[in-house]
Amino acid sequence: MGGDLTGDPMLPGPPPPHVLHALGINDDEMCAIEVDEIWWRVHRTEGEHILPWNALRTFGPVLRFDPHPLPRAEHLQHGVWYGASTPCAALGEAFQVDRTIDRERGRPYLTGLSFTRRLKLLDLAADSRGAWATRAGGTFAISTAPHTVTQQWARHIAGAFPDLDGLRYNSRFAGDPCLALFIPARSALPARPRLSLPLAHPDLAGRIAGAAKRLGYGVV
């Protein structure tokens, strides 16, 4: 059942979608996201390729669990939306490249939101009650392995389970749970956030400083 062991020593490539479909997802391998939970996203509001905070990105693949097929391009039938369970994780993911929280470039915002319906996700996080990735021939390194391998897993999972809202996994930088939502979850994204402030707002200074200290990131 295991995938291509040449993909990455920590995470082999996935089995084909029809094999994953036959494998199925057990109840303890699923996670429900309730409507009263708040999830966080850091997003730019100025510059090129700006998307609304509640829109799925159809260009890809770019990031960890992008389900878009290759080659990298606009794929209107495939989309992804990433969110984090804590502001710290959202900041850690957004500023991972140079590990500096830049409060001005691109006029970034921290936005918190709650979904309009219950989401049902495949739980790949370390605290999952199940171990779907292992049962499918992979490992829990799915949260940290190279994007070329994890994107392949995302494509095959989305193909095997077309009604799945998305995935729950661990932030590579903060360790906290994060979400990668697919096209079926589009209907659950709200029209209005619970909170949305520019990172330069004084009310976020303490929260940003705390996240930077925990992550070892700089702040400008």
C-alpha positions in Angstrom: 0.0 0.0 0.0 3.0 2.4 0.6 3.9 5.0 -2.0 7.1 5.8 -3.8 9.9 5.5 -1.3 12.1 7.6 -3.5 9.9 10.7 -2.9 11.4 11.5 0.6 13.0 9.3 3.2 10.6 10.6 5.9 7.4 10.5 3.8 6.9 8.2 0.8 4.6 9.3 -2.0 0.9 8.5 -1.7 -1.0 5.5 -3.1 -3.2 6.3 -6.1 -6.6 7.9 -5.3 -8.6 4.7 -5.9 -6.5 2.9 -3.3 -7.0 5.7 -0.8 -10.7 5.7 -1.5 -10.9 1.9 -0.8 -8.9 2.5 2.4 -11.4 5.0 3.5 -11.3 7.2 6.6 -12.3 5.9 10.0 -14.3 8.0 12.5 -11.2 8.5 14.8 -9.3 9.8 11.8 -11.7 12.7 11.2 -11.9 16.0 13.0 -14.9 18.3 13.2 -14.5 22.1 13.3 -17.4 23.7 15.0 -19.0 27.1 14.2 -18.0 28.6 17.5 -14.3 28.1 17.0 -12.1 31.0 15.8 -9.4 30.4 13.2 -6.7 32.8 12.2 -5.1 34.0 9.0 -2.4 36.5 8.2 -2.8 38.0 4.7 -1.5 40.9 2.7 -3.9 43.6 1.5 -1.6 45.4 -0.9 0.7 44.3 -3.8 0.4 41.6 -6.4 -1.8 38.5 -6.3 -3.9 39.8 -3.4 -6.9 37.6 -2.4 -9.8 38.4 -0.1 -9.3 36.8 3.4 -12.3 34.5 2.7 -11.4 33.3 -0.8 -9.8 30.1 -1.9 -6.6 30.4 -3.9 -7.0 28.7 -7.3 -3.4 29.3 -8.5 -1.0 26.6 -7.6 0.5 24.3 -6.4 2.6 26.6 -4.2 2.3 25.6 -0.5 2.2 22.4 1.6 -1.2 21.0 0.9 -2.2 22.7 -2.4 -4.3 20.1 -4.3 -3.8 21.8 -7.7 -2.4 19.6 -10.5 0.8 20.3 -12.2 2.0 22.4 -14.0 1.7 25.4 -11.7 -1.0 27.6 -13.1 -4.5 28.8 -12.5 -6.8 25.8 -11.8 -10.3 27.0 -11.3 -11.6 23.6 -10.3 -9.0 23.3 -7.5 -8.7 25.7 -4.5 -7.1 25.9 -1.1 -7.5 28.1 2.0 -5.1 28.0 4.9 -5.8 28.9 8.5 -4.3 28.5 11.9 -5.7 27.7 15.4 -3.7 30.5 17.0 -2.4 33.9 16.0 1.1 32.7 16.8 0.8 29.9 14.3 -0.7 32.2 11.6 2.3 34.6 12.1 4.8 31.8 12.1 3.5 30.4 8.8 3.1 33.8 7.1 6.7 35.0 7.9 8.6 31.7 7.7 10.9 32.7 4.8 13.0 35.3 6.6 11.6 34.7 10.1 10.8 38.4 10.6 7.3 39.7 11.2 7.1 42.7 8.9 4.1 44.7 10.0 4.2 47.1 7.0 5.2 45.4 3.7 2.1 44.4 1.8 0.0 45.9 4.7 -0.7 42.6 6.3 -3.7 41.9 8.4 -4.5 39.4 11.2 -8.0 38.1 10.6 -10.0 35.8 12.9 -13.1 34.0 11.6 -15.6 31.4 12.4 -17.1 29.1 9.8 -20.8 29.1 9.0 -21.2 25.4 9.2 -19.5 22.4 10.8 -16.4 21.3 8.8 -15.3 17.6 8.5 -11.6 17.2 8.0 -9.1 14.4 7.6 -7.0 14.8 10.8 -3.3 14.5 10.0 -2.1 16.3 13.1 0.0 14.7 15.8 -2.8 14.8 18.3 -5.2 12.9 16.1 -7.0 10.0 17.7 -6.2 8.0 14.6 -3.2 7.5 12.4 -4.6 7.8 8.9 -1.3 8.8 7.3 0.5 5.8 8.7 -2.4 3.5 7.7 -2.2 4.9 4.2 1.5 4.1 3.9 2.9 7.4 4.9 4.0 8.9 8.3 3.2 11.9 10.5 6.0 13.7 8.7 3.2 14.7 6.3 3.1 18.0 8.3 6.8 18.8 7.7 8.0 16.9 4.6 8.9 18.7 1.3 6.1 20.4 -0.5 6.6 18.4 -3.6 5.6 15.2 -1.7 2.9 16.7 0.5 1.2 18.3 -2.5 1.0 14.9 -4.1 -0.7 13.6 -1.0 -3.1 16.5 -1.1 -3.9 15.8 -4.8 -4.6 12.2 -4.2 -6.6 12.8 -1.0 -8.8 15.4 -2.7 -9.3 13.0 -5.7 -10.1 10.0 -3.4 -12.5 12.0 -1.2 -14.1 14.7 -3.3 -16.6 15.7 -0.6 -13.9 16.2 2.1 -13.7 19.8 3.4 -10.0 19.6 3.9 -7.1 18.6 6.2 -6.1 19.4 9.7 -2.3 19.3 10.3 0.5 20.8 12.5 2.2 24.1 11.8 5.8 23.3 10.9 7.0 26.4 12.8 4.6 26.8 15.7 3.4 23.2 16.2 -0.2 24.3 16.6 -3.0 22.8 14.5 -3.7 24.4 11.1 -6.2 23.8 8.3 -6.0 23.4 4.6 -9.5 23.6 3.2 -10.5 22.4 -0.3 -13.3 23.4 -2.7 -16.2 21.8 -0.7 -15.4 24.1 2.2 -16.0 27.2 0.2 -19.6 27.4 1.3 -18.5 27.5 5.0 -16.4 30.7 4.7 -18.1 33.6 6.3 -18.9 37.0 4.7 -17.6 38.9 7.7 -14.7 38.1 10.1 -14.8 38.0 13.9 -11.8 40.4 14.0 -9.5 41.9 11.4 -6.7 44.4 12.1 -3.6 45.5 10.3 -0.4 44.1 12.0 0.7 47.7 12.5 -2.4 48.3 14.8 -1.3 49.2 18.4 -3.7 46.7 19.8 -1.7 43.8 18.2 1.7 45.0 19.5 1.7 42.7 22.6 0.4 39.7 20.7 3.0 40.1 18.0 5.8 40.6 20.5 4.7 37.4 22.3 4.6 35.4 19.1 8.0 36.7 18.0 9.6 35.8 21.3 8.1 32.2 21.2 9.2 31.7 17.6 12.5 33.5 17.8 11.4 35.8 14.9 12.3 39.4 14.5 9.8 42.2 14.2 10.0 45.3 12.0 
